[in-house]
Amino acid sequence: MKFGLKIIGFFIAAEISYLLYQSRLGAIPFLFTSVVLFYLGYRLILGSGKNRAEGRPPE
């Protein structure tokens, strides 16, 4: 279920990006993508709050 929602979200984001590129607003999808990738990298490095509370290293 979670994977399906990610796929649907990806296609919606791709469609919005395409429409913004056609309107000459191509920097907006790059900004949004950089924020999302920064957040994912931050979560990957620090791990979840549950792991930090138990003193375990991130997986």
DRENBA-186884 format. One record per residue (C-alpha): residue number from 1; x, y, z. Coordinates in nm, 2 decimals. Layout:
N
 seq     xx     yy     zz
 NUM      X      Y      Z
...
//
This chain:
59
 seq     xx     yy     zz
   1   0.00   0.00   0.00
   2   0.28   0.24   0.09
   3   0.47   0.16  -0.22
   4   0.16   0.22  -0.44
   5   0.11   0.56  -0.28
   6   0.47   0.65  -0.35
   7   0.42   0.56  -0.72
   8   0.11   0.76  -0.74
   9   0.28   1.06  -0.58
  10   0.57   1.03  -0.82
  11   0.34   1.04  -1.12
  12   0.15   1.34  -0.98
  13   0.48   1.52  -0.91
  14   0.60   1.44  -1.26
  15   0.28   1.58  -1.42
  16   0.31   1.90  -1.21
  17   0.68   1.93  -1.30
  18   0.59   1.90  -1.67
  19   0.33   2.16  -1.65
  20   0.56   2.40  -1.47
  21   0.83   2.34  -1.73
  22   0.58   2.43  -2.00
  23   0.51   2.76  -1.82
  24   0.88   2.84  -1.80
  25   0.89   2.78  -1.42
  26   1.13   2.49  -1.42
  27   1.32   2.60  -1.11
  28   1.03   2.53  -0.88
  29   1.05   2.14  -0.93
  30   1.42   2.16  -0.88
  31   1.37   2.35  -0.55
  32   1.11   2.10  -0.43
  33   1.32   1.80  -0.53
  34   1.62   1.94  -0.35
  35   1.42   1.99  -0.03
  36   1.28   1.63  -0.05
  37   1.62   1.48  -0.11
  38   1.78   1.68   0.17
  39   1.51   1.55   0.41
  40   1.56   1.19   0.29
  41   1.93   1.22   0.34
  42   1.89   1.38   0.68
  43   1.66   1.09   0.79
  44   1.90   0.83   0.65
  45   2.20   0.98   0.83
  46   2.03   1.03   1.17
  47   1.79   0.74   1.16
  48   1.45   0.74   1.31
  49   1.38   0.89   1.65
  50   1.31   0.54   1.79
  51   1.67   0.43   1.72
  52   1.82   0.74   1.87
  53   1.62   0.70   2.19
  54   1.74   0.35   2.23
  55   2.10   0.44   2.15
  56   2.12   0.22   1.84
  57   2.31   0.33   1.53
  58   2.09   0.40   1.22
  59   2.02   0.11   0.99
//
